[in-house]
Amino acid sequence: MRRICLTLPTNRPCAETISVIGAEAAYAAEHFGVEVHLLILDSCDEHAFAEHARAAAAPHGAANVVVHHLGEAAQRDFLHRVIQRAALPKPDLLLDLMLPADVSYGACTNRAFLIAAALGCASVHRRDSDSSYQVHDGRPVFPIHHELLSLGKRAADAVPGVTRNLLDAADADKPVAMVGSSFVGELSVDIGEIRELDPEVYYEVVGLWAEAGASERERRELVEESFTGAGTEPFTQDESTLGTPDIWRVDMCNVALDHEVYERVPLLPATSTIGSDYFLLHLVRDATLPGVVHNRHIVNYYTPERRTVPGFTAYQLRFTKFLLSMLYLHPVYTAMEAAGAALLDERHHVRADVIARLAGRSAAEDRAENVRRLDVIDRRYRQLGGRYAEFADHLVPLRERLLDEAQADIEDFALLVEAWGPLIAAGRAEPVSAGGRTRSADDA
């Protein structure tokens, strides 16, 4: 029986989300005949962890659903054993990159990838703790429906399962490497207030995402597309498109990846940096691997913590670090796009050595552009006043550290890509459940 990993990384209380994701796991097992490993990577405090454990232990009404609820101690134990088995240089650094002290969207998903490989799963299906499902005709709209219709199939064989086929004939024999959709609800990045206060400030700040040298038109189009998801239109009927995936229509709270992709290249392990988990979407598209984009959008909402003063400061810092990361990521994206199908070997597998080389080379980029980005943020946030001006004050003593971290992040990524193959191989030989809690639906 095919195994899949439906994963939820979380560092906040989300027992209700765990319950509804359990229902999605049951839906997948019932309708697609797969064994679902529901993997909850839990970084919460003891009280929230206990609430999550109760939600995870609740019966989901389906056989072939296995729940793994792992706190950070269990995750660290697994990672330590894997890194030891892999016998790689710099084991302490690798452990820190896989389970850093600070929030890392890439690292938490990398842990899911590694554990999924250890569990023998063919795919990873990621959800987020600050999202929920749409409801249509009284039933939840589960994205896993489209994911399991197509993921991993030879692209030509996936045609009957989609409503629109834009597949290039040259890609017909390649596997469907990604299936994803977007979100409805609030902006995926907490910057809507900036747009309300001053649209021109919003344009200039969000435009810092663009590659240096982008035209005015390209920059404005980027800003208009950024962080908006699928708007607010509710789900009414299924639509799906097979072909080169439009990654602007995919969010990491609503995506599934085939193991042939994530077992070869990880995500950026950068800390306190939004967007650090999107690299593989670019890789799938640029390497000419087929994907399916559908319209079972997830509902995005803001948790109360993001409304607090510390939450605001933390999120704006993550946004700032995202903008700085673009100095190093844009050259990699440009090179990948130029390489196209040359990123794949004769078996349509991603050539990880090429990615590691591109990332390592990018670390030599001139920092002047990032100095300019910080200058723009300082000037524009002070213009907004209030808590934005206070955040500008907060950034002043951090400038040099942030510039150093942005460069170190791409260097760490290059190192992790080189280590990833041995880590995956070692992970397959280590048990996952030591120190964690696992439960089969049959035990409920």
Phi, psi and omega in degrees: 000134180294134177256140174229159180242114173261116191239146176228102170278139180209145171232022180219156177301129183202044183301322180296319178297319178300321180296316183286330175291327173300323177294324177294321177299316179297320178301315181296316181295320183288319188267341185236001175063034180252160171265117186260123173259105179275110187252113178253113179262105196250116178252020184276171177288175187300320182294311180295322179301318180295319176298318179296321180298320179295318179294320181292330182279347181295141180294137180256001172079019180216141170285167176066029169242120180244124183260131174240112180247104188244121171282178184294329179296316179292322178296316181295320178299313178299313181297319180299316180294319180295314182294321176298315181296322181290338177053049181266157173296157177054053182299324181294320178295318179299319178297320179293324179289330180276329180219073182287164179289329181266167178299132175217112180294324178289316184295319181295325179285326175299322177297320177297318179300314184293318179291322177300320177297319179296328180277355180077030182276148181270348183199159174240133182239111189257138173232168181239158184279348178254041179212164178214185184256149170289162178236133178225127183054037176080005182236145177295145179263097186272123178297335184298342176302307179289325182299316183278343174294329192233328193300131177084346178288155166301132189306318180299329180280347179273352185303316181298341184268002181240163180265345180218129182246110176245025185291130173288136182303329181292343183256007188297328182270355179281153179283151171288113190265340184210141170228129183204171177210190186243213182219160168241159181114216185287157178307144181291339177241137189279068181230013180300327180297325179298317179297323179290322182288318184199101182303327181288322174297317178302314181300314184290319182291310180295329178296345176295345175295329186294155177292143176303134182094357177296146179288164178301318180296315179298320180294316181293321177296321178299314181298318182294329181275341194288131165067008185267345180062220182260016178079227184230001183292127181284160178291135176234323177202159185287137170221140180208145184233127177259134178154208173293118188290136173277095187289349173289348181253019182230134177241149184288355172275000189210062186213151173228140182233142177285148184296335180294342176270301189285345175279354180251326181223129177272187174261165177296130179273017183304140179266154176047046183220109176295154178081000182289352182256014185257000187302319185292335175295316176298318183296315178302311181296310186292329180279004179065028172279137181291153175215168175238129174246127185236185186240022174275073185288142176274155179269121179262138176216161180266134177281156182304327183301326182289347178271352181276166178298310177299323179295320178298312181299315181297318184288321178295327176293319178296324177292317178300315181293328174299314180298321179291328181294338182294333178304322185264333182279323182303316178299325178292314179300316181298317180293321179295318180297320179292324181288323178057230184296344177293348174287350182251150172272188185292345178260012181067028176262141180295137179272096185297329181297326178293317181296316179299319181294318179295318180294316180298321179292326182295335182299344182272005181300146179294131182284354186304322180295324178287328173299318179297319179301314179296324178297318180295315179301314180301311184294314185287323179291324176294327177295325178290329178077189177057224184291339177288320175295322177296322177294322176300319176298320181298325183286332188309307182285353183263355191305307183296321179297318180294321177297318178295317183295321180300319178290317180298326182298318180287328176294318177296323179297314179302318179297317183292323177300317180296326182274348193296315180303309176299325178294317178298315180298317179293323180299326181294341183261002183246138175290148183269326196282349182303119180084358181244188180238127177234152181207135174265148177300332180293340181272351186290000000 
